[in-house]
Amino acid sequence: MFAKSLRRALCSLWGAALLLGAGSSFAEYPLNLTQGATDISHKVYDLHMMVFWICVVVCVGVFAVLIYSIFTHRKSKGAVPATFHESTTVEIIWTTIPFLILVGMAVPATTTLLALEDTRDPDMSIQITGYQWKWKYDYLDEDISFFSALATPREQIEGTAEKGENYLLEVDNPIVVPINKKIRFLVTSNDVIHSWWVPALGWKQDAVPGFINDAWTELSEPGLYRGKCAELCGKDHGFMPIVLVAKTEEDYQAWVNEQKGAAAADAAAATKTWSMDDLMAKGESVYKTNCQACHQAGGEGMPAAGFPALKGSPIATGPVAGHLDIVLHGGKKNPAMAAFGQQLNDADLAAVITYERNAFGNATGDVVQPSDVAAAR
Amino acid sequence: MSTATTHDDHHDHRPSGIMRWITTTNHKDIGTLYLWFAFTMLLIGGAMAMVIRAELFQPGLQIVDPQFFNTMTTMHGLIMVFGAIMPGMVGLANWQIPLMIGAPDMALPRMNNWSFWILPFAGTMLLSTLFMEGGGPAFGWTFYAPLSTTFAPASTDFFIFAVHMLGFSSIMGAINIIATVLNMRAPGMTLMKMPLFVWTWFITAFLLIAVMPVLAGAVTMMLTDRNFGTSFFDAAGGGDPVLFQHVFWFFGHPEVYIMILPAFGVISEIIPTFARKKLFGYSSMVYATASIAFLSFIVYAHHMFTTGMPVAGELYFMYATVMIAVPTAVKVFNWTATMWRGSMTFELPMLWAIAFVFLFTIGGFTGLMMGVAPADMQYHDTYFIVAHFHYVLVTGALFAIIAAAYYWLPKWTGHMVNETLGKIHFWWSVISVNVLFFPQHFIGLAGMPRRIPDYSLQFADWNMISSIGGFAFGVAQVFFVFIVIKTIRGGEKATGQVWEGAHGLEWTVPSPAPYHTFETAPEVK
């Protein structure tokens, strides 16, 4: 696979050199900005292309003069240097013309910017909260709230499994929105600065802890759009994608009802008493999504980078109360350990703590129930 | 290294060996020290870039873990900006400003010694963070809070101290340049007769004095937030993480002009020499440089269009930003007009200067595109910006330093550079640097964020091409080390004039320039 792709890259190097102008025809070599799926994204694309062509025209003009001069005004061709070295008229002309071009550009740029920033009169609002390294979506009008994290298996990232088509662009729970509604996004963060970016919408918006930024979109066609975190937010910045699904009004309502049913099931799960095997199975999947990036699959951690091992650790093999405390409330000394009490429900927390205390050779035999978690909150 | 000064001056009492370099107050020695320091840092920072490009060669994680990858992007940026480009430019200033204005030395030679000797310690401290528990700084060279405060490794305090020291060094260097230019010019050399390289450095020095204290303020606030319970950048205590970005970019935007204005000066020296024609529009070049310097203070928040600024702020910063295109365009037009109907030859410095004009122009145009705020909502934090600032800083600032080295090496060493080797270095670099950075425009527009160790599959081919270009460009610069050392050790003897079309005081002294020059001030008509 490696040799093949290397060969392909080398071939394409020559191909690219020859085909740069006509290059947009081959899909394997993305070249340009997406036109996107909204009115705003089309405006942004048009503006981008307009400025691009202005730059190309000026660039070609200047380069043509330079190249002509380089080939003609050579000493080896007997060129004798001219003596002119200043002209106020010329300086004024080539100061004024760029200025006028810029004014011309500023007009469409201003109208597009004003439209892009006009978040007034939305039909619905969704709060987006960035976490290290996942997104949380709160539907403010519907009482729906969930996390959305990378769904690409670790094995694909580490190269022990073939990479799927949507490698690093797939999540467990996509954000779902209805079409033909003006949706306002309220963007914030729980820890560091993130940036929520779906290119098809035409913008990105920083998620700043302690502050709420807003942005909006209105999609006209059902579809699936992928994006990524765009602001460096720590170790797994490259691994927190976004998937946005736009549905028709009926499909969206069906999805809303389904979510409310799932919330009821979660509430039931939190009150029942679980068996060790069920907790271990659930715990393993919660661990993979939430813990494995730092503490690693075998619980060995990455001590050199400041992420401690769980295998044989004093917390995971010591008193249950201490373990509950750090998972619920985060690391007091090490802020890299998030407070998962805000992120996971009692059943998930009970499962993952049980898993950590009985996996990786940590054979404590402890079983933590959702009721224990509720008591420790 | 001492071959630069093989002509023994009998009235000189400098110590020999290592003590000569530690105690020196001679502008030529200190210039040499700066240049070797910058060269070393260029290779270290370049090695980090090689790690980055190796990891990005293919999708998936192969070579380093994501935390170390972030450390590499952070340290690469910091070392190239503060360790390679800035000291490289100061090295050129030290060597050339006294020679070009007919002064015997810098105005404040002891401070000159100190401002250099801070650097190796600051650089070593910065690099030492790589070996500390928890790893080195991993929050990007822009070190946005709170990733760099609450969420940063313990080594960040060493990073803060290193930045403070680098700032001291820069401020002292800048004071020295201003004092030298204002007080040490030869009789008859009025300000408007100064070579453009001196002018651009003079303006740059004011930028440095204005903004390095702002950077010091930013890192000091980080220090107290981290260790002494303040909340400048923490909303929970009444602060604001975005305040950090305002303070940082109030420093950071003039900083990019600190790196590029002296480069403009170098190019404005080289092109007239090899076109055998006076620089077109000398005074408009001076005014354009001053305008760019002024504008650089009032456009900084174009780095922050996505932070949630009020729309009025976005409009203002968009308008102000695109205005910078005007004086920048004037510069490019003036260089073009200087070449027009000249009598050009294409020795090594001219090749690099021409490459600068072409490639810097490309970087300038992508900068204009990003100044357009609504479009920047898409470009921001993608590889498009990575491509932009590498065109400006590698094919801009770095190419200018290399051009300057080829231009003045005969004056410094007394030997001409081997043209064949130099041409191999030039074509090798120019081709590979475009293979390296041009595809980054495409993957950026197509949606690849910057600072990620792994990427989705549609970016795979361009990344591989970019990495191949990167490795080739890296090797080319190791070859440059070989060329420089070979030139120091020997080669065709250089005349005092060196280049047929060269004008200026530095060409009136022999090559290599004697240890002491212009002890009696020359007369400028």
Interface residues (C-beta under 8 A of the other chain):
Chain A: F2 S5 L6 R8 A9 L10 S12 L13 A16 E28 Y29 P30 L31 N32 L33 T34 K43 V44 L47 H48 V51 F52 C55 V58 C59 V62 F63 V65 L66 S69 I70 H73 R74 K75 S76 A79 V80 P81 A82 T83 F84 H85 E86 S87 V90 E91 W94 T95 P98 F99 L102 M105 A106 A109 T110 T112 L113 L114 L116 E117 Q132 Q156 I157 E158 G159 K163 E165 N166 Y167 L168 L169 V187 D191 V192 I193 S195 W197 P199 G202 W203 K204 Q205 D206 V208 P209 G210 F211 N213 D214 G227 K228 C229 A230 E231 L232 C233 G234 K235 D236 H237 G238 F239 M302 A304 A305 G306 P335 A336
Chain B: Q58 P59 G60 L61 Q62 D65 P66 Q67 F68 N70 E133 G134 G135 A138 F139 G140 Y144 P146 L147 T150 F151 P153 D234 A235 A236 D240 P241 V242 A275 R276 K277 K278 L279 F280 G281 Y282 S283 S284 T306 T307 G308 V311 E314 L315 M318 Y319 V322 M323 A325 V326 A329 V330 V332 F333 T336 A337 T338 M339 W340 R341 G342 S343 M344 T345 I354 V357 F358 T361 I362 F365 T366 L368 M369 V372 A373 P374 A375 M377 Q378 H380 D381 T382 V435 P439 F442 I443 L445 A446 G447 P449 R450 R451 I452 P453 D454 Y455 S456 L457 Q458 F459 A460 D461 W462 M464 I465 I468
